[in-house]
């Protein structure tokens, strides 16, 4: 699977029900290890704060899907440099969700 992921230029940090602070960041390329309808596992060179919400662009079959995801865990990668990051999708447009499901169904067969 030649899928990549990159965090976008805007992220939010803060707790549920609390105030949220906008943090500006540049795009960070990442390698996608696992993907499901509910989230993803990726590796990238920089750590992300657990609980932070980021926008991600996921390239699948020549198309880009945009999702908002909350960082659920971040730990040193088992191999090589970087961090293994698990994210849970918390915002995805209906048309992107359909494209993601179609992509995943196509990989099953």
Secondary structure as GFF3:
##gff-version 3
##sequence-region A 1 109
A	DSSP	beta_strand	4	13	.	.	.	ID=ss1
A	DSSP	beta_strand	21	24	.	.	.	ID=ss2
A	DSSP	beta_strand	28	35	.	.	.	ID=ss3
A	DSSP	beta_strand	39	44	.	.	.	ID=ss4
A	DSSP	beta_strand	53	60	.	.	.	ID=ss5
A	DSSP	beta_strand	63	76	.	.	.	ID=ss6
A	DSSP	beta_strand	83	92	.	.	.	ID=ss7
A	DSSP	alpha_helix	94	108	.	.	.	ID=ss8
###
